[in-house]
Amino acid sequence: MPVDDESEPRLDFGGATPYEDYVRASVLTSLQQPRSGDPAEMAFLVTTQVMELWFRLLTHEWDHARRALRDDDVATGVTSLRRSLPTLAALVASWQPIAWLTPTQFNSYRSALGEGSGFQSAQYRHLEFVLGDRSTNFLTPHRADPVAHASLERELATPSLYDEALRLLHRRGHPLPASVLDREPSLRHEHTEAVERAWADIYRAEGTADEERDLLSLGEVLTDVAEGVWRWRQDHLMATRRAMGDKTGTGGSSGVAWLTKRAARPVFPELWSARGRV
C-alpha cells in the first residue's frame, strides 16, 4: 500500500501527549518566576536555568568517561569526552542572550537576586569537582540542602576524572609518584613535574608508538575539555565585567577580581605545560 505523504500526525492521545510524558515541558516552562517588572529578567532566568541543564549533562558525560578510564576502557572514555564537547560549546554560547546587558539594564532587576550567585550552584560545583577543581570550603553554601550536600561530599571522596586519567597513565607504563596516585581526593590537583613529563613522553611518541595512540587521543580530548572550560570562565568574566564593572558580586565575592583569578587557573595544568617539553 502506498504511503500517504500528506497524512497528518496523530492528534488525539486521550490525555497528556507522549512528548509531555517524556520531556515534562510543562514543568520546565513553569519554573520561570520573575521577581521584577523588567522584561529582560526572563532572559536572565531562562539562560541560567538552561546552563543548569548543560551542567547536568556535562557532569553525566564526564562521570561516564571517568568510570570507563577506571576500567581501562580508553576508547569508551574518549568517546564520552568527545560527545561532551558540543554540549560544552553550547554552554559557552549560553552567555550570548545576556552578554549584551549594560549596567543599567542589569541593575533594573539585580535586586531580585538578593544574595543569589552562580557560585552557589550545586550542579556547577559538582561539575568542577568531577574535573578535579576541589575544596571542602565549597561545601559550605550547601549545608542547608542535605541532598545536594551529601552528593557533593560523595563526589569529594571520589577520585576525579583527571585522577583516573593519571592512574591510567601509570598503569600503562608512565610511572607517577604516590603523591599523585594516592593523594587525598578532596584536594585540588596541583601541577606536578612527573605528570608533566608523562604527558610530554606521550606527545613525543606521536606517529612512532602505536601503543600510545589512545593515550594521545585521551590527552587531546582532555585538552579540548580544558579549553572549553577556560572559554566558559572567560565569557563569564566578560559578561560580568560588561554588566557590573568592578562592583561587588551578588554573592558577596569580589566579582570581576574573583572571576579573573578563577579564569587564570587552567584545568588539567600539565597537559598545557607539557607542550613546552615536546
Secondary structure, 3 states (H helix, E strand, C coil): CCCCCCCCCCCCCCCCCHHHHHHCHHHHCCCCCCCCCCCCHHHHHHHHHHHHHHHHHHHHHHHHHHHHHHCCCHHHHHHHHHHHHHHHHHHHHCCHHHHCCCHHHHHHHHHHHCCCCHHHCHHHHHHHHHHCCCCHHHHHHHCCCHHHHHHHHHHHCCCCHHHHHHHHHHHCCCCCCHHHHCCCCCCCCCCCHHHHHHHHHHHHCCCCCHHHHHHHHHHHHHHHHHHHHHHHHHHHHHHHHHHHCCCCCCCCCCCHHHHHHHHCCCCCHHHHHHHHCC
